[in-house]
Amino acid sequence: MDKHPSPLHFCGRDFMLSRSELSEDLAEALEDCGRSGDASEAVAFVLAIYEVTGEIDDCRAMLAPYGAWDDAELSNHPKNLERLVWLAGCDLREQGEIYFSGY
């Protein structure tokens, strides 16, 4: 199955997307990632259906301020994309937009 193109390319020190910049299907799939409880199935669904990419150093910088992952964990780029999809879903669900700052 071919993946749907998506605007989810995490790059830059400030990353922001509003809900209106996403397809309705992608927005709903991301919001599922932001529900209470284990979000691993919802994150896996987004990654299986949509092309999610990111600059390695930028993704690491976006996640570092959370303080939840050590340097070794932040060296795993595929896991960082999972983390960013999950956090993007939380932001979208709670605020109607996705915002990360790598400063």
Residue pairs with C-beta under 8 A, 6 or more apart in sequence:
3 48
3 49
3 50
3 51
4 23
4 25
4 26
4 49
4 50
4 51
5 50
5 51
6 22
6 23
6 26
6 50
6 51
6 52
7 17
7 21
7 22
8 17
8 26
8 50
8 51
8 52
8 53
8 85
8 88
9 52
9 53
9 54
10 52
10 53
10 54
10 55
10 58
10 59
10 62
10 81
10 84
10 100
11 54
11 55
11 58
12 55
12 58
12 102
13 58
13 61
13 101
13 102
13 103
14 99
14 100
14 101
14 102
14 103
15 58
15 62
15 98
15 99
15 100
15 101
15 102
16 97
16 98
16 99
16 100
17 88
17 97
17 98
18 96
18 97
18 98
19 27
19 92
19 96
19 97
22 30
22 92
26 46
26 50
27 92
29 42
29 45
29 46
29 49
29 50
30 46
30 85
30 88
30 89
30 92
30 93
30 98
31 89
31 92
31 93
32 39
32 42
32 45
32 89
33 39
33 42
33 43
33 46
33 85
33 86
33 88
33 89
33 90
34 86
34 89
34 90
34 91
34 92
34 93
34 94
35 42
35 93
39 86
39 89
42 89
43 82
43 85
43 86
43 89
46 52
46 85
46 89
47 81
47 82
47 85
52 81
52 84
52 85
53 81
54 77
54 80
54 81
54 84
56 77
56 80
58 102
59 77
59 80
59 81
59 84
60 74
60 75
60 80
61 102
61 103
62 84
62 100
62 101
62 102
63 69
63 74
63 80
63 83
63 84
63 87
64 74
64 102
65 101
65 102
65 103
66 87
69 83
73 79
74 80
84 100
87 100
88 98
88 100
91 97
91 98
91 99
92 98
